[in-house]
Amino acid sequence: MREAPAISELRPEPASRRPFPRIVRELGQRVGIHVWCHALRQSSITAALDVAAKAGIGLDKVKAPSRHAAIGTLLIYADEHNRIGTQRTLADLVAGTLTE
């Protein structure tokens, strides 16, 4: 596995001269991934939801640092992240009630 390049190697000019989204995009390109600021935000919120669920922490606690106004917005992240698994589980539960 190759080592990650140092930040100083990836950013030859001061950050103040380039907008942050461009810096993120260029850093991603240099390490071979397509990334943008909102994708990082979405990924971090999704990861926070997963960790919180495993730790028994409610959505209201994840909502505050995400700065979303409504819990419904967080549910979009959760639903999209595990949509197939959730649909399968619900289908199994419904099927179980029909066969009993």
C-alpha positions in Angstrom: 0.0 0.0 0.0 1.5 3.4 -1.0 1.8 6.1 1.6 -0.5 9.1 1.4 1.3 12.3 0.1 2.0 15.0 2.6 -0.5 18.0 2.6 2.4 20.3 1.7 3.0 18.3 -1.5 -0.6 18.4 -2.5 -1.2 22.1 -1.9 1.7 24.1 -3.4 0.1 27.5 -3.1 -1.7 29.0 0.0 -5.3 27.9 0.5 -6.4 31.5 0.7 -5.8 31.9 -3.1 -8.1 29.1 -4.1 -11.7 28.4 -3.1 -12.1 25.4 -0.7 -14.2 23.3 -3.1 -11.5 23.5 -5.7 -8.9 22.4 -3.2 -11.0 19.4 -2.2 -11.5 18.4 -5.8 -7.8 18.8 -6.7 -6.7 16.8 -3.7 -9.1 14.0 -4.7 -7.8 14.0 -8.2 -4.2 13.8 -7.0 -5.0 10.7 -5.0 -7.2 9.2 -7.7 -10.7 9.7 -6.4 -13.6 11.9 -7.5 -14.6 13.9 -4.4 -16.4 17.2 -3.7 -17.3 19.1 -0.6 -20.9 18.0 -0.3 -20.0 14.4 -0.8 -17.7 14.6 2.2 -20.5 16.2 4.2 -23.0 13.5 3.1 -20.5 10.7 4.0 -19.7 12.1 7.4 -23.4 12.5 8.3 -24.1 8.9 7.0 -21.2 7.6 9.1 -22.4 9.5 12.1 -25.9 8.0 11.7 -24.4 4.5 11.6 -22.2 5.0 14.6 -25.0 6.7 16.5 -27.5 3.9 15.8 -25.0 1.2 17.0 -24.4 3.3 20.2 -28.1 3.9 20.9 -27.8 7.6 20.2 -30.9 9.3 18.8 -31.3 11.2 15.6 -31.7 14.4 17.5 -28.1 14.1 18.7 -26.8 13.7 15.1 -29.0 16.5 13.9 -27.3 19.2 15.9 -23.7 18.9 14.5 -25.1 18.2 11.0 -26.8 21.6 11.2 -29.9 20.3 9.4 -33.1 22.0 10.5 -35.2 18.9 10.3 -34.7 15.3 11.4 -36.5 14.4 8.1 -33.5 15.5 6.2 -31.3 13.1 8.2 -33.7 10.3 7.3 -32.9 10.9 3.7 -29.2 10.1 4.4 -30.2 7.0 6.4 -32.7 5.8 3.9 -30.4 6.2 0.9 -27.5 4.6 2.7 -29.3 1.3 3.5 -32.3 1.4 1.3 -32.0 -2.1 -0.1 -31.4 -3.6 3.3 -34.2 -1.7 4.9 -36.6 -2.7 2.1 -35.6 -6.4 2.5 -36.1 -6.3 6.2 -39.5 -4.7 5.9 -40.6 -7.2 3.2 -39.5 -10.1 5.5 -41.4 -8.6 8.5 -44.6 -8.1 6.4 -44.3 -11.6 4.9 -43.9 -13.0 8.4 -47.2 -11.4 9.5 -49.0 -12.8 6.4 -47.9 -16.4 7.1 -48.7 -16.5 10.8 
